[in-house]
Amino acid sequence: MLTKRLVGGFGLLTLMLYVSTPVFAAHAHKAGGSTHKGKVVEAGGGKLTMTDMSGQNQHTHDISADTAITCGKKKCGLEDLKPGATVSVTAKKEGDSTVVTKVHETMSQTAKESK
């Protein structure tokens, strides 16, 4: 009888974890925002224009003074992002708008040229 209760309890616990995992994942995704990679077309004046990794789907993000921008492992500015550089952009929804929280240049143009 004790064995049946243990097996049943374990089964119930497993089911609860299985069902709740997507909820925890969605919450984590929402809290941190969503990230996408692409290539810089133009950067400056509070705007970042980029494409996806294949050079398609050009779009522009508004970049605020609060946006964390890094080039490699160093902090940099929007104007330091050169055309053709690969970037990861993290944005989150705030009300009806999307706010960019991070821009990370994964490989600088000068690093590419030196290879």
C-alpha positions in Angstrom: 0.0 0.0 0.0 2.8 2.4 0.9 4.5 1.6 -2.5 1.3 2.6 -4.4 1.2 5.9 -2.6 4.8 6.6 -3.2 4.5 5.8 -6.9 1.3 7.8 -7.2 2.9 10.7 -5.4 5.9 10.6 -7.6 3.7 10.4 -10.7 1.7 13.4 -9.5 4.9 15.4 -8.8 6.3 14.6 -12.3 3.0 15.7 -13.9 3.0 19.0 -12.0 6.6 19.7 -13.1 5.9 18.8 -16.7 2.8 21.1 -16.8 4.5 24.1 -15.0 7.8 24.1 -17.0 6.4 26.1 -19.9 4.9 28.7 -17.5 8.3 29.2 -15.8 10.0 29.4 -19.2 7.5 32.0 -20.5 8.0 34.1 -17.3 11.8 34.0 -17.7 11.5 35.0 -21.4 9.2 37.8 -20.6 11.3 39.2 -17.8 14.5 39.2 -19.9 13.0 40.2 -23.2 13.7 38.6 -26.5 17.0 38.6 -28.4 17.6 38.5 -32.1 20.8 38.7 -34.2 21.6 40.6 -37.3 23.9 42.9 -39.2 24.3 46.6 -38.8 23.2 48.8 -41.7 23.5 52.1 -40.0 23.9 53.3 -36.3 23.7 56.7 -34.8 21.4 59.5 -33.8 19.5 57.3 -31.4 18.6 54.7 -34.1 20.0 51.3 -35.1 19.1 50.1 -38.5 19.8 46.4 -39.1 18.9 43.3 -41.1 18.6 39.7 -40.1 21.7 37.5 -40.5 21.0 36.8 -44.2 20.8 40.5 -45.0 17.0 40.5 -45.3 14.2 42.1 -43.3 15.8 45.6 -42.7 14.3 47.3 -39.6 15.1 50.1 -37.3 15.2 50.2 -33.5 15.1 53.3 -31.3 18.1 53.3 -28.9 17.8 55.3 -25.7 20.6 56.6 -23.5 19.8 53.8 -21.1 20.4 51.1 -23.6 23.5 49.0 -22.6 25.8 48.8 -25.7 28.9 46.6 -25.7 31.5 45.8 -28.4 33.1 42.5 -27.5 33.7 42.8 -23.8 33.9 46.6 -23.7 31.3 49.2 -23.2 30.9 51.3 -26.4 28.5 53.8 -28.0 25.9 53.5 -30.8 28.3 55.3 -33.2 30.9 52.6 -32.6 28.7 50.0 -34.4 29.9 49.9 -38.0 28.0 48.7 -41.0 28.3 45.0 -41.5 29.0 44.3 -37.8 27.1 41.4 -36.2 24.9 42.4 -33.3 22.5 40.8 -30.8 19.6 43.1 -29.8 17.6 42.4 -26.7 14.2 44.1 -26.4 11.2 43.9 -24.1 7.6 45.0 -24.3 6.6 47.9 -22.1 3.0 48.7 -22.6 2.4 49.2 -26.3 6.0 49.8 -27.2 9.1 47.7 -27.5 12.2 49.0 -25.7 15.7 47.9 -26.6 17.6 47.1 -23.4 20.9 45.7 -24.8 22.9 45.8 -28.0 25.9 43.6 -28.1 28.4 43.5 -31.0 29.5 40.0 -31.2 32.4 40.6 -33.7 33.7 44.0 -34.5 34.4 45.0 -38.0 38.0 45.7 -37.2 38.4 42.1 -35.9 36.9 40.8 -39.1 39.3 42.9 -41.2 42.3 41.6 -39.3 41.5 38.0 -39.9 
